[in-house]
Amino acid sequence: MHTAKKDKAKKSVESKGGIKDVEVVSEEIAEDGKTAKVVLKMIYKDGTTNENNMDMVMEKGQWKMSIKK
């Protein structure tokens, strides 16, 4: 993620008092088991919520966020 985007995201989270919880809304694992699409619900300390689509990749037996450049 570019530095400007990271800074904007950090300021947005801070303005909401930080993250209170994260819930997995849905997940879809590819047939080959190497990638997945996950919908996460971010719950902020000020009570607001936001859903984000995340691409995931399996690396050494662990799911990691796939950051595309």
Steps between C-alpha positions, in 0.01 A plus 500: 500500500634841415606724787234763422226235510636357826507846658143570389379163634680555832344845542156360420535225763635747758209739436262216593680427827678193369382150413284322756451170315524328161250240380519267200177555306572248225783301349544325168801273459613420145483136390880471507503618865771757429293820494183630661270800496388617843256772605597656835279722713702758691329623818641825631495629856264784403239239395537540124571202275655442160523190281815431300572239232838334551692271268689236696779262401620181672871521588677227697170378648376846608254741339653839417351814347587533134623853432491581129721778368 
